[in-house]
Each structure stands twice: as C-alpha cells, then as structure tokens.
C-alpha cells in the first residue's frame, strides 16, 4: 500500500523518533511502549475497535500524530469509512468545538487513505 504524503511524513518522523527512544535503552520508556503495544492487540475487544477508541482519545487530546497513527491502523484493521466517521463524531461530542481543528486534519488523512485504496 502506497502511503500518502501526509502519512509518509508522519511515518518518517515517527520512525526517527522511535529509533531515538530505542537507542536510549531506558527501561521505563521500553516498558511503556510495550504496554501501549499490548493494549491495542486483539483481546476480548478486537483490535479494530481498540484503534477506534484510540482515535477518539487522540482527537479529544488533540494529538495529530496520534490521530494519524490510529486512522492508519483503523483502516489497516478493516474499519470502514463510516465506522471511522462515527468514532470521529464521538470525539467531537466528547471534546466539543475544540476538536474541530483536529477533525479537519483527521478527515484529510482519512480522505487520502480512502482515495489511495480505491
């Protein structure tokens, strides 16, 4: 799957940052990253729905990098556009109008992913 320009830049930044974190070999950082990875794996709640929950939380917290990560992961785990839009709506309801700027960024990323998968 070819990445979009927006997500390509995000993945470059994320990978470089993750390499920097990993190079420190600092146990508390490593433990947190392992905890985060396990939290989003399949369990009683399927990974697909956990990614949507992560998207909602990321939008409410207004973290664009987190939003891009969870939109990409949501698409990769099989979420439909409508499922993702409903999750975004929940974020908007929870967070209110302050979520609108990140909603714009999230929709741009989603549109790029959808157009690339057609």
C-alpha positions as CSV (number, residue, x, y, z in Angstrom):
1,X,0.0,0.0,0.0
2,X,1.5,3.3,-1.1
3,X,1.4,5.9,1.6
4,X,0.1,9.4,1.2
5,X,2.3,12.5,1.5
6,X,0.7,13.4,4.9
7,X,1.1,9.9,6.3
8,X,4.5,9.4,4.7
9,X,5.9,12.4,6.5
10,X,4.2,11.3,9.8
11,X,5.8,7.8,9.4
12,X,9.2,9.2,8.8
13,X,9.0,11.4,11.9
14,X,7.6,8.6,14.0
15,X,10.2,6.1,12.9
16,X,13.0,8.5,13.6
17,X,11.6,9.4,17.0
18,X,11.1,5.7,17.8
19,X,14.7,5.0,16.9
20,X,15.9,7.8,19.2
21,X,13.8,6.4,22.0
22,X,15.0,2.9,21.4
23,X,18.7,4.0,21.2
24,X,18.5,5.2,24.8
25,X,17.8,1.7,26.1
26,X,16.0,3.2,29.0
27,X,13.8,0.6,30.7
28,X,10.9,2.9,31.7
29,X,10.5,4.0,28.1
30,X,10.7,0.5,26.8
31,X,8.1,-0.7,29.4
32,X,5.6,2.0,28.4
33,X,6.0,1.3,24.7
34,X,5.4,-2.5,25.4
35,X,2.4,-1.7,27.5
36,X,1.0,0.6,24.7
37,X,1.6,-2.1,22.1
38,X,-0.1,-4.8,24.1
39,X,-3.1,-2.6,25.0
40,X,-4.1,-2.3,21.3
41,X,-3.7,-6.0,20.5
42,X,-6.6,-8.4,20.0
43,X,-8.4,-9.5,23.2
44,X,-12.0,-9.5,24.3
45,X,-12.3,-6.3,22.4
46,X,-11.0,-6.7,18.8
47,X,-8.0,-4.6,17.7
48,X,-10.3,-2.8,15.2
49,X,-12.4,-1.4,17.9
50,X,-9.4,-0.5,20.1
51,X,-8.0,1.5,17.3
52,X,-11.3,3.4,17.0
53,X,-11.1,4.1,20.8
54,X,-7.5,5.3,20.4
55,X,-8.7,7.6,17.6
56,X,-11.4,9.1,19.8
57,X,-9.0,9.6,22.7
58,X,-6.4,11.1,20.4
59,X,-8.8,13.6,18.9
60,X,-10.1,14.7,22.3
61,X,-6.5,15.1,23.4
62,X,-5.8,16.9,20.1
63,X,-2.6,15.0,19.1
64,X,-2.3,15.0,15.3
65,X,0.4,12.3,15.3
66,X,-1.7,10.0,17.4
67,X,-4.7,10.7,15.1
68,X,-2.7,9.8,12.0
69,X,-1.4,6.6,13.7
70,X,-4.9,5.5,14.7
71,X,-6.6,6.4,11.4
72,X,-3.9,4.4,9.5
73,X,-4.3,1.5,12.0
74,X,-8.1,1.7,11.8
75,X,-8.0,1.4,8.0
76,X,-5.5,-1.5,8.2
77,X,-7.6,-3.4,10.7
78,X,-10.6,-3.2,8.4
79,X,-12.6,-0.3,9.7
80,X,-15.0,1.2,7.2
81,X,-15.1,4.9,6.5
82,X,-18.5,5.1,8.2
83,X,-17.1,3.4,11.3
84,X,-14.2,5.9,11.4
85,X,-16.6,8.8,10.9
86,X,-18.8,7.7,13.7
87,X,-15.7,7.4,16.0
88,X,-14.8,11.0,15.0
89,X,-18.2,12.1,15.8
90,X,-18.0,10.7,19.3
91,X,-14.7,12.6,19.7
92,X,-16.5,15.8,18.6
93,X,-19.4,15.2,21.1
94,X,-17.0,14.5,24.0
95,X,-14.5,17.2,23.2
96,X,-16.8,19.9,21.8
97,X,-15.8,22.5,19.3
98,X,-12.1,22.5,20.3
99,X,-11.9,19.2,18.4
100,X,-12.9,20.8,15.1
101,X,-9.3,21.7,14.1
102,X,-8.0,18.2,14.6
103,X,-11.2,16.9,12.9
104,X,-10.1,18.7,9.8
105,X,-6.7,17.1,9.9
106,X,-8.2,13.7,10.6
107,X,-10.6,13.9,7.7
108,X,-7.7,15.0,5.3
109,X,-5.7,11.9,6.4
110,X,-8.8,9.6,6.0
111,X,-9.6,11.0,2.6
112,X,-6.0,10.4,1.4
113,X,-6.1,6.8,2.7
114,X,-9.5,6.1,1.1
115,X,-8.5,7.6,-2.2
116,X,-5.3,5.6,-2.3
117,X,-7.2,2.3,-1.6
118,X,-9.7,2.8,-4.5
